[in-house]
Amino acid sequence: MSNLNQKNCVHHNRELTYFCESCEEPICKLCTTLGPHNYTLHRINSLQEAFKMRVEHIKQEILHNILPKRDEIFAQINRIEYRIQEIKYVKNIIERDCRAEMNGIEDRLNQAEQMKQTILQHQISVIQSDLDEMNDLAIQFFNLTKKNDYLEFLFDSQSLLDRIEFLIAKPYNKGIDEIPDDLPRELTDLRLLLGKMEGQQQMLEILNEIIWRMINERKQEEELSQQILRRHSENEIKEWQKLVEFFTEQLKESEMICYFCNEPLNIKTINKSCKKNKDHSPENFVGYTVEKPTDQQIGTKRHFYGHAVLQAKMPQLQEEKKKLPSAVIIEGIMSKIKVRIQDKQIKLLEIFQEHDNDKNGFVNEIIFNYIMQEHLQLIDEEIENIVMFMDCKSDINYNILFNMLKSSNLIQKMEGDLVQKYRPPKSKKRTPSQN
């Protein structure tokens, strides 16, 4: 090392008598009082104590890590050498059979054997270099400890530790990928193939003859069978479609909702508690279903499901002009919905799609009211204004709602269409000149 012959302090030109553990360098006595190693963060030791500590540390690393790994490498080398002998033995047996047939097979065998030998010898050379490095490390360590030269050992201790850590961390292949069993047995394989080839050729000719006859004799029968099968399949599919449509209509007619909260009956809601089934119902509350709960069922906080009361989807706005909501009111409701969607991170489109069983962009009014109340906390009047403004005759197209949330211009246009449809302009008064 470049600092090996340095016996005096570079700062005070005094003899190096101490060792700073924090800075990993020898220092003099003045360094501990005048600096730069006079702070409490610097851990100071004598040269002898630092020497002992590092000797013990490196010794333990060698005993517990280097020597066991060295033994493993010795064992690995022995296994590889034994495997080499196995490969040679098997190679000699195969070579004896091949030599009698052709020299070309023998040449390819030698090449395969040489490749395996080269790979395994390379493995030995790689791990042998690690073994040599370990031996050199041990020799250097013991030579340094015998000299009792504290400074020389301290200067070299860090490099010894670095080499030890490198050797410990360096992996080596513990397996032996090369095996003797995959050496080529071309002669044996060739004999087997030749023995099977004649019988397989005869079998192929027989199979070809059978297939040719079946194709020519049954071609017309297969075409007729396919036509009959196709016709029966189409008829059966049509019958199933009719059944599906019939039961779909029956299912729609049998949809049930909660008498108290208007929540639709499904797997997710059937076992939930009803927030509006309290001990005392609001005054003038008539419920949402035709069936009425008994006194024992009121106040149980459980849903009471029944068939929905039939209601008009759209009031006659020609007769009730004052109920037609304006664009200003609808824009206020849309702003309210946007704020609640943003504050509560509501995925409104996914909620509608989850209740959209037909996946056609429509839900019935019951489900629409439930989503508006449950997820957006809108009151009945606000929901009624939205439905009236969307001018839905039966099921509600929830995509219109999302378009209204995106564009105020659309709301203005929809208001104009509603006014033109339900509020035709009044006839102009006649002027005197017209009379």
Legacy VTK file of the C-alpha trace (Angstrom):
# vtk DataFile Version 3.0
C-alpha trace
ASCII
DATASET POLYDATA
POINTS 435 float
0.000 0.000 0.000
1.057 3.592 -0.547
0.649 4.384 3.184
2.503 1.268 4.387
5.790 3.091 5.138
4.083 6.054 6.753
5.026 5.907 10.449
4.254 9.497 11.494
1.055 11.506 11.571
0.426 13.610 8.456
-1.170 16.344 10.593
1.348 16.663 13.494
4.373 14.605 12.360
4.167 12.535 15.539
4.379 8.784 15.945
1.166 6.933 15.140
0.067 5.408 18.451
-3.742 5.289 18.196
-6.372 4.146 15.716
-9.626 5.983 14.920
-12.355 3.338 14.495
-14.743 5.876 12.966
-12.331 7.032 10.250
-10.475 3.692 9.892
-7.014 5.276 10.062
-4.043 5.442 12.494
-3.563 8.722 14.372
-1.159 10.312 16.848
-1.861 11.465 20.377
-2.238 15.116 19.350
-4.974 14.162 16.891
-7.152 13.201 19.862
-6.707 16.586 21.542
-6.018 19.131 18.796
-7.957 17.491 15.994
-9.152 16.373 13.585
-10.166 13.349 15.714
-11.036 15.181 18.911
-14.843 14.983 18.607
-17.063 12.656 20.598
-18.215 11.016 17.367
-14.700 9.586 16.838
-14.075 6.246 18.554
-10.360 5.981 19.466
-8.471 2.737 20.196
-4.870 1.833 20.723
-3.004 0.246 17.814
-2.739 -3.015 19.702
-6.446 -3.143 20.520
-7.407 -2.292 16.938
-5.002 -4.982 15.740
-6.546 -7.596 18.056
-10.078 -6.701 17.055
-9.401 -7.026 13.340
-7.346 -10.188 13.743
-10.215 -11.796 15.635
-12.814 -10.582 13.135
-10.921 -11.827 10.089
-10.102 -15.082 11.876
-13.788 -15.723 12.574
-14.702 -14.935 8.974
-12.129 -17.426 7.710
-13.116 -20.142 10.210
-16.878 -19.846 9.832
-17.237 -18.870 6.175
-14.103 -19.364 4.089
-13.044 -22.786 5.392
-16.549 -24.377 5.109
-16.913 -23.040 1.585
-13.408 -24.303 0.780
-14.438 -27.795 1.933
-17.569 -27.632 -0.207
-15.481 -26.737 -3.242
-13.117 -29.671 -2.560
-16.112 -31.988 -2.410
-17.530 -30.493 -5.586
-14.251 -31.058 -7.397
-14.260 -34.707 -6.267
-17.802 -35.166 -7.508
-16.951 -33.627 -10.844
-13.874 -35.838 -11.194
-15.974 -38.882 -10.363
-18.538 -37.817 -12.900
-15.763 -37.434 -15.454
-14.771 -41.043 -14.798
-18.412 -42.115 -15.224
-18.629 -40.318 -18.532
-15.396 -41.921 -19.694
-16.640 -45.369 -18.719
-19.962 -44.997 -20.522
-18.207 -43.468 -23.497
-15.925 -46.512 -23.796
-18.891 -48.896 -23.808
-20.701 -46.934 -26.491
-17.500 -46.512 -28.475
-17.000 -50.310 -28.579
-20.372 -50.794 -30.310
-19.986 -47.840 -32.672
-16.506 -48.729 -33.943
-17.806 -51.898 -35.565
-20.319 -49.977 -37.672
-18.905 -46.683 -38.873
-16.173 -44.211 -38.077
-18.495 -41.238 -38.448
-20.519 -42.210 -35.371
-17.274 -42.564 -33.431
-16.169 -39.067 -34.446
-19.438 -37.496 -33.315
-19.230 -39.397 -30.050
-15.732 -38.080 -29.431
-16.938 -34.565 -30.078
-19.799 -34.921 -27.585
-17.503 -36.410 -24.975
-14.929 -33.688 -25.539
-17.571 -31.015 -25.138
-18.671 -32.456 -21.806
-15.053 -32.775 -20.700
-14.394 -29.174 -21.697
-17.446 -27.891 -19.828
-16.625 -29.835 -16.689
-12.949 -28.905 -16.825
-14.008 -25.310 -17.203
-16.171 -25.684 -14.107
-13.191 -27.074 -12.237
-10.966 -24.235 -13.408
-13.531 -21.646 -12.346
-14.009 -22.956 -8.843
-10.291 -23.842 -8.612
-9.532 -20.169 -9.071
-11.823 -19.411 -6.140
-10.039 -22.070 -4.120
-6.663 -20.570 -4.993
-7.925 -17.143 -3.999
-9.011 -18.504 -0.619
-5.628 -20.153 -0.088
-3.795 -16.941 -1.001
-6.023 -15.016 1.392
-5.305 -17.415 4.250
-1.545 -17.337 3.547
-1.481 -13.529 3.407
-3.459 -13.302 6.647
-1.215 -15.630 8.582
1.929 -14.001 7.184
0.703 -10.596 8.324
-0.187 -11.863 11.801
3.242 -13.462 12.254
5.079 -10.178 11.552
3.308 -8.412 14.435
3.543 -5.234 12.396
0.441 -3.437 13.540
0.522 -0.720 10.967
1.064 -3.018 8.024
-1.754 -5.260 9.181
-4.120 -2.354 9.787
-3.397 -0.910 6.377
-4.103 -4.304 4.769
-7.035 -5.340 6.999
-9.689 -3.540 4.961
-8.548 -5.122 1.714
-8.562 -8.532 3.446
-12.110 -7.947 4.611
-13.168 -6.828 1.130
-11.678 -9.978 -0.391
-13.379 -12.118 2.260
-16.772 -10.513 1.616
-16.290 -10.954 -2.131
-15.408 -14.654 -1.744
-18.310 -15.261 0.632
-20.813 -13.569 -1.639
-19.478 -15.062 -4.873
-21.773 -17.933 -5.919
-20.724 -21.147 -7.559
-22.699 -23.826 -9.333
-23.309 -26.702 -6.926
-24.958 -28.842 -9.549
-23.407 -30.855 -12.367
-25.407 -30.321 -15.509
-23.389 -32.667 -17.695
-24.393 -36.342 -17.410
-23.157 -39.410 -19.319
-26.621 -40.696 -20.168
-27.221 -38.169 -22.969
-24.163 -39.156 -24.990
-25.295 -40.127 -28.498
-26.215 -43.796 -29.144
-26.753 -43.366 -32.847
-26.188 -46.991 -33.804
-28.724 -48.350 -31.304
-31.290 -45.730 -32.270
-30.753 -46.422 -35.945
-31.348 -50.127 -35.494
-34.579 -49.491 -33.600
-35.832 -47.065 -36.203
-35.071 -49.440 -39.059
-36.877 -52.252 -37.284
-39.982 -50.145 -36.768
-40.042 -48.412 -40.120
-41.203 -51.358 -42.214
-44.113 -52.201 -39.911
-45.157 -48.535 -39.603
-45.116 -48.119 -43.369
-47.433 -51.063 -43.819
-49.756 -49.708 -41.119
-49.865 -46.287 -42.782
-50.841 -47.815 -46.121
-53.687 -49.758 -44.511
-54.936 -46.640 -42.670
-54.820 -44.559 -45.843
-56.891 -47.132 -47.663
-59.494 -47.243 -44.876
-59.733 -43.446 -44.691
-60.073 -43.106 -48.459
-62.932 -45.609 -48.551
-64.749 -43.962 -45.612
-64.496 -40.507 -47.207
-65.896 -41.662 -50.537
-68.604 -43.955 -49.158
-69.973 -41.661 -46.428
-69.523 -38.229 -47.881
-73.156 -37.874 -48.912
-74.402 -39.364 -45.645
-72.325 -36.889 -43.640
-73.614 -33.919 -45.631
-77.221 -35.039 -45.103
-76.611 -35.582 -41.389
-75.097 -32.138 -41.075
-78.079 -30.517 -42.750
-80.539 -32.330 -40.479
-78.490 -31.477 -37.403
-78.193 -27.833 -38.437
-81.954 -27.559 -39.016
-82.766 -29.135 -35.644
-80.238 -26.905 -33.907
-81.694 -23.743 -35.430
-85.213 -24.768 -34.414
-84.113 -25.544 -30.893
-82.262 -22.215 -30.591
-85.417 -20.367 -31.704
-87.480 -22.195 -29.095
-84.955 -21.317 -26.412
-85.001 -17.677 -27.489
-88.779 -17.616 -27.136
-88.520 -19.150 -23.666
-85.886 -16.618 -22.635
-88.020 -13.704 -23.853
-91.092 -15.110 -22.115
-89.362 -15.621 -18.771
-87.642 -12.242 -19.060
-91.018 -10.554 -19.351
-92.356 -12.601 -16.453
-89.333 -11.656 -14.361
-89.787 -7.957 -15.093
-93.417 -8.172 -14.016
-92.441 -9.876 -10.764
-89.773 -7.355 -9.695
-90.182 -6.404 -6.043
-89.129 -3.400 -3.989
-89.051 -2.449 -0.306
-92.257 -0.887 1.061
-90.260 1.543 3.245
-87.181 2.621 1.208
-88.016 1.693 -2.411
-84.850 -0.458 -2.620
-85.090 -3.230 -5.270
-84.868 -6.870 -4.217
-81.581 -8.546 -5.208
-78.805 -10.671 -3.737
-76.844 -7.691 -2.430
-79.738 -5.980 -0.634
-81.894 -8.818 0.654
-79.958 -9.258 3.924
-79.192 -5.581 4.508
-81.031 -3.590 7.158
-83.645 -1.047 6.096
-82.701 2.461 7.199
-86.274 3.759 6.843
-88.129 0.950 8.663
-88.374 2.754 12.001
-90.809 2.618 14.898
-92.742 5.598 13.585
-93.315 6.169 9.901
-93.658 9.751 8.592
-97.113 11.200 8.369
-99.032 10.569 5.148
-96.508 7.837 4.186
-98.355 5.338 1.965
-95.378 3.152 0.994
-94.017 2.038 -2.359
-95.690 -1.373 -2.688
-99.178 -2.755 -3.136
-98.679 -5.136 -0.194
-98.656 -3.510 3.261
-96.572 -4.710 6.242
-98.210 -5.757 9.501
-97.726 -3.880 12.748
-95.241 -6.527 13.880
-93.093 -5.913 10.778
-92.908 -2.139 11.297
-89.891 -0.941 13.260
-87.844 -4.142 12.784
-85.328 -2.361 10.535
-85.829 -5.122 7.995
-86.957 -4.780 4.397
-90.568 -5.617 3.495
-90.673 -6.488 -0.187
-93.711 -6.278 -2.389
-94.864 -5.364 -5.882
-94.400 -1.750 -6.887
-97.383 0.565 -7.073
-97.981 1.466 -10.697
-97.287 5.156 -11.284
-97.317 7.307 -14.373
-93.828 7.727 -15.765
-94.462 11.272 -16.935
-97.185 13.623 -15.675
-99.352 15.435 -18.138
-97.361 18.637 -18.356
-99.933 20.232 -20.601
-102.329 20.332 -17.627
-99.691 21.039 -14.939
-97.454 23.644 -16.546
-96.109 24.860 -13.227
-94.364 21.477 -12.585
-92.117 21.660 -15.656
-88.578 22.236 -14.228
-86.433 24.947 -15.733
-82.865 24.573 -17.014
-81.612 26.622 -14.044
-83.094 24.131 -11.569
-81.651 21.160 -13.468
-78.200 22.774 -13.712
-78.289 23.293 -9.932
-79.120 19.626 -9.386
-76.354 18.574 -11.816
-73.825 20.725 -9.913
-74.954 19.086 -6.678
-74.454 15.626 -8.203
-70.957 16.540 -9.477
-69.865 17.736 -6.030
-71.081 14.561 -4.328
-69.480 12.323 -6.942
-66.153 14.096 -6.457
-66.321 14.256 -2.644
-67.332 10.623 -2.142
-65.411 9.190 -5.145
-68.629 7.611 -6.424
-68.303 5.483 -9.564
-71.818 6.311 -10.725
-71.547 4.768 -14.200
-70.414 1.427 -12.758
-73.341 1.479 -10.305
-75.842 2.001 -13.140
-74.163 -0.698 -15.255
-74.329 -3.115 -12.335
-78.135 -2.680 -12.124
-78.504 -2.716 -15.936
-79.295 -6.402 -16.388
-79.942 -6.097 -20.138
-76.793 -3.995 -20.697
-78.722 -1.672 -23.004
-78.201 1.617 -21.134
-81.665 1.623 -19.482
-82.915 1.025 -15.918
-86.464 1.207 -14.613
-87.671 4.154 -12.554
-87.557 2.201 -9.293
-83.856 1.423 -9.644
-83.139 4.968 -10.865
-84.830 6.440 -7.769
-82.959 4.019 -5.510
-79.545 4.955 -6.945
-80.287 8.679 -6.749
-81.396 8.415 -3.117
-78.921 5.824 -1.830
-75.713 7.019 -3.467
-76.303 10.727 -4.176
-78.755 11.528 -1.325
-81.155 13.415 -3.615
-84.645 14.180 -2.365
-87.782 12.976 -4.136
-88.508 16.380 -5.670
-85.043 16.597 -7.247
-85.319 13.085 -8.664
-88.791 13.849 -10.045
-87.475 16.997 -11.738
-84.647 15.008 -13.393
-87.043 12.332 -14.668
-89.498 14.942 -15.983
-86.713 16.896 -17.650
-85.328 13.723 -19.335
-88.856 13.072 -20.694
-88.657 9.296 -20.180
-91.819 7.422 -21.063
-90.890 4.027 -19.599
-87.364 2.951 -18.641
-84.745 5.656 -18.054
-81.696 6.055 -20.282
-78.965 6.836 -17.728
-76.539 7.860 -20.499
-78.668 11.024 -20.950
-77.934 11.860 -17.303
-74.179 11.622 -17.871
-74.449 13.791 -20.996
-76.331 16.396 -18.920
-73.526 16.290 -16.328
-70.966 17.043 -19.060
-72.754 19.789 -21.019
-74.905 22.718 -19.869
-75.652 23.484 -23.537
-77.419 20.136 -23.765
-79.614 21.106 -20.797
-80.592 24.355 -22.527
-81.452 22.443 -25.705
-83.485 19.866 -23.777
-85.429 22.668 -22.078
-86.282 24.150 -25.471
-87.466 20.757 -26.723
-89.665 20.256 -23.638
-91.221 23.709 -23.910
-91.965 23.145 -27.574
-93.464 19.746 -26.833
-95.523 20.422 -23.715
-95.978 24.194 -23.791
-96.963 25.243 -27.283
-96.680 29.002 -27.811
-99.827 31.022 -27.206
-101.640 32.512 -30.173
-100.846 36.176 -30.760
-103.499 38.794 -30.029
-105.081 40.406 -33.047
-104.197 44.067 -33.592
-106.866 46.580 -34.615
-105.500 46.612 -38.118
-105.897 42.834 -38.279
-109.477 43.070 -37.082
LINES 1 436
435 0 1 2 3 4 5 6 7 8 9 10 11 12 13 14 15 16 17 18 19 20 21 22 23 24 25 26 27 28 29 30 31 32 33 34 35 36 37 38 39 40 41 42 43 44 45 46 47 48 49 50 51 52 53 54 55 56 57 58 59 60 61 62 63 64 65 66 67 68 69 70 71 72 73 74 75 76 77 78 79 80 81 82 83 84 85 86 87 88 89 90 91 92 93 94 95 96 97 98 99 100 101 102 103 104 105 106 107 108 109 110 111 112 113 114 115 116 117 118 119 120 121 122 123 124 125 126 127 128 129 130 131 132 133 134 135 136 137 138 139 140 141 142 143 144 145 146 147 148 149 150 151 152 153 154 155 156 157 158 159 160 161 162 163 164 165 166 167 168 169 170 171 172 173 174 175 176 177 178 179 180 181 182 183 184 185 186 187 188 189 190 191 192 193 194 195 196 197 198 199 200 201 202 203 204 205 206 207 208 209 210 211 212 213 214 215 216 217 218 219 220 221 222 223 224 225 226 227 228 229 230 231 232 233 234 235 236 237 238 239 240 241 242 243 244 245 246 247 248 249 250 251 252 253 254 255 256 257 258 259 260 261 262 263 264 265 266 267 268 269 270 271 272 273 274 275 276 277 278 279 280 281 282 283 284 285 286 287 288 289 290 291 292 293 294 295 296 297 298 299 300 301 302 303 304 305 306 307 308 309 310 311 312 313 314 315 316 317 318 319 320 321 322 323 324 325 326 327 328 329 330 331 332 333 334 335 336 337 338 339 340 341 342 343 344 345 346 347 348 349 350 351 352 353 354 355 356 357 358 359 360 361 362 363 364 365 366 367 368 369 370 371 372 373 374 375 376 377 378 379 380 381 382 383 384 385 386 387 388 389 390 391 392 393 394 395 396 397 398 399 400 401 402 403 404 405 406 407 408 409 410 411 412 413 414 415 416 417 418 419 420 421 422 423 424 425 426 427 428 429 430 431 432 433 434
